Each structure stands twice: as C-alpha cells, then as structure tokens.
C-alpha cells in the first residue's frame, strides 16, 4: 500500500483522528480520508494552514486555515 497523500502544515498538527498529534506531516493512502482528517484537524498555535498534497504530482488538493479556539468576549 502506498501513501499517495500527505497532510502537512508548517506548524504541529493536532487531531484525535491521528495516531499521534504534534507532527508537521502525516502520510495517508486514501484521498477522502486525508481530506476528512485535515478538515477536522487544527494546528498549534491555531490559525495556521493545513494542506493535503498529492505526493506523486505535488498538487495541493485541499487546504484550510486552522481556526483558533474562540474565546468569550470580555463582559463590561
């Protein structure tokens, strides 16, 4: 089985769907699985981009800006 897709970021990736959080890239054999995991993932610190790359061609097939955890507005 080959790993044709790479989930990557310039910052550590955190997700409960990954075998271990904290790496900057993960190799996956299935496109749909790679996109689903990337879509559910965040970065540490938040707000950084997560991409899914088709390894043989280098084409970015999915990208998203990781959202930081929303903080409650200050009450006055």
C-alpha positions in Angstrom: 0.0 0.0 0.0 1.4 3.4 -1.0 0.9 6.7 0.8 -0.2 9.0 -2.0 -1.4 11.9 0.1 0.4 14.0 2.7 -1.4 16.1 5.4 1.1 18.9 6.1 1.5 22.2 7.9 4.4 24.4 8.8 3.2 24.0 12.5 2.4 20.9 14.5 -0.9 19.4 13.7 -3.4 18.3 16.4 -6.2 15.8 15.9 -7.9 13.0 17.7 -8.0 11.2 14.3 -4.2 10.9 14.0 -2.1 8.2 15.7 -0.1 10.9 17.5 -0.6 14.6 17.4 2.3 17.1 17.1 4.0 16.1 13.8 4.0 18.5 10.9 3.1 15.9 8.3 1.3 12.6 8.0 1.2 10.2 5.1 -2.2 8.7 4.1 -3.1 6.3 1.2 -6.7 7.5 0.6 -7.6 11.0 -0.6 -11.0 11.1 1.1 -9.5 10.0 4.4 -6.7 12.6 4.1 -9.1 15.4 3.4 -11.5 14.4 6.2 -8.7 14.2 8.8 -7.2 17.5 7.6 -10.6 19.2 7.8 -11.1 18.0 11.4 -7.5 19.0 12.5 -6.1 22.1 14.0 -2.6 23.5 14.4 -0.6 24.5 17.4 -0.7 27.5 17.6 -4.1 27.9 15.9 -4.7 29.9 12.8 -2.1 28.2 10.6 -2.7 26.5 7.2 -3.2 22.7 6.8 -2.8 21.2 3.4 -3.4 17.8 1.7 -0.8 17.2 -1.1 -1.0 14.5 -3.7 2.6 13.3 -3.3 3.3 12.0 -6.9 2.3 15.3 -8.5 2.8 17.8 -5.7 -0.7 19.1 -6.3 -2.4 20.7 -3.3 -5.9 19.0 -3.3 -7.2 20.6 -0.1 -6.2 23.5 2.1 -7.8 25.2 5.1 -6.9 27.8 7.7 -6.9 26.2 11.1 -9.2 28.1 13.4 -8.0 29.0 16.9 -10.2 28.3 19.8 -12.8 31.0 20.2 -12.6 33.0 23.4 -15.6 34.6 25.1 -15.7 38.3 24.6 -14.9 40.4 27.7 -18.0 41.4 29.6 -18.1 45.1 30.6 
